[in-house]
């Protein structure tokens, strides 16, 4: 055996010497081998032991298990050739992907080898190996029952055929976040992997050994780039090419033909999908050795196919074998006919689309990401290192590129496939602009919770609201845990134009941008996931109006006072039975307005009542036209309560609750009343603002401005005298003074004063008690005419009939009202 080995070594030495001498004696150096030696025949047995030229050369490193797999793939001959253009590999004479090199890449490889311990001589031999083609032809043992193939002899280097793919199949993707410091410690997007490994309690195995770092430092490497192209995978150091891998479609198909037995079935299936896509792949991996990323990571939207069982595949590559989307989720999405879902995270926003129709866009801030990380740590037990590191990586990538995917969903039975635009960009939604103009509803309201239970709504305690049919609210335990995880005492929700903002202690957590179409789509999808879709239908009808409002909702979680309530032009609908709804939601189940009041309003065709309370003044309008303006102070608010209670028929308790609420609120309401049968709807000016009222100066024409100073004496419901003339004397003259209504007497009694004064000037009336002005009324001729019309149903039939006569109406509008508006009147009433 020793003699055979010595003889074999001698033969090899002679061959090498002859090759060197031949190379020295000639050759053009024109870019090819000078000559090619025949491949050395090597035979291998089932245990991996080999023979060459009849001499045993021992174990070749081929494990018996691998040989068995090659036998199963019916690989009988493996041939390896080293030549000018690379290292070529053949299976049964069929070319496989090979290592490709050029003059430039060989020089770079020599630099690496010369700085690698034990490989210095290889760097010297490399140019000679390129000039003199050498190889080995390895014959493997036949599998049981296999027929021996006629494998052709090697006839020369065959380069991969140049190919141009029709389209990109995978990518484009550029991942450049991986960096190593001088010690070989990795980081991703500037976050040391050691922090994440510590949080996981396991090593990711990405550290580079000192030997590799020494080689990289010796050649001055700053970065390594791995890039796919149609005919292979290129490697380079600092832009200088290294040997790479070359292939064409035929070589890739040859790999697939033998790959099955060499891998497990799952990997074989993956290879069958991935390998044909390699020519069209556009993937760059850039690894830095400076400790900092060498470039920006850039990611394209990942095409995801959702299979019928809920499993996923990306670019045709299975993402595991277990279902990720559960059957009930899939069925609900199919019920909504969702055939495609697009998702993209870019910058500080999440973009979503269903069937390429935009859904609302969710946005956040860096601080809110940290808050969510804190919630994940405290609520779900995720380690701080993992959340902190993960968020830092995510934040860095999101600033540079979008992280997106496009999911193709399985079709429901009988569904018609939709067509989609290949150029669709989910990050560019075209939301319809919010309606402009003034007069839109504005709402500021506070909700106070204590121990998860609602204790106050809009400044009114739940004990007060409960008798009105307002149900109590308790927060779910999971929501309480989530809110406590935020560590905030107040959660705010504010709307403006097409934006909703969610705040924690005044700091922005999330923003949601939307329009009506995106909200409808979101509610339509969400409707498949709730037990009672009609609830979402009701919400869907109301939500656009709610969100078009300027909404500021403050939820206090610790029982402390909340923001004052302010309502401007809040739309309310009065139903036929007197109950109220706001934005489609019932406000209790008890009638607020009496049926007779509704009938009276229908009789005079009042379809809308606008009311706004601001700065201790009440602004009113009917059908978009202003009425006189009433102003008060805190003392006279009780008088207003009695007037409204008497006029509207509202219970004292309910009205008292409402006025207690109004004392600390600026409130505006737009009440839509039921339209009488056969009546055309009135048109309200767009952006109507009831508080933007301007009174017209009185137009007297040829009339003189009246002036009157008069005194009255009141005793109960009776007027005892007027202008020092007793009522009895006036009665003898045919003048019968009217009696005051009992409710008016009650109101006067509540003032607690023995003297009332009524003073009028142009466009204004003041009522004072004990020298203190209690009420003011601002008016002009048009507002007074509307007030008379509104008062008609509440007057006696005779008076109402008289006022409606054309001549009387003309007299009032053209002469009496202008004189009243301009009159300078001072009336003092002594109350007994």
Helices and strands as residue ranges (DSSP letters): H 2-25, E 35-36, E 40-44, E 49-52, E 55-59, H 64-72, E 77-83, E 86-91, E 94-95, E 98-100, H 103-114, H 120-131, E 132-139, E 170-175, E 178-180, E 186-188, E 191-192, H 193-200, H 210-218, E 223-229, E 232-237, E 240-246, H 249-259, G 260-262, H 265-274, G 275-280, E 281-288, E 298-299, E 302-306, E 312-314, E 317-318, H 327-335, E 340-346, E 349-354, E 357-358, E 361-364, H 366-380, H 384-400, E 403-408, E 442-450, E 453-457, E 460-461, H 462-466, H 477-486, E 490-496, E 499-504, E 507-513, H 516-526, G 527-529, H 533-548, E 550-556, E 566-568, E 570-574, E 580-582, E 585-586, H 595-603, E 608-614, E 617-622, E 625-626, E 629-632, H 637-648, H 652-662, E 667-672, E 707-715, E 718-722, E 725-726, H 727-732, H 742-750, E 755-761, E 764-769, E 772-778, H 781-791, G 792-794, H 797-804, H 806-811, I 812-816, H 817-822, E 824-831
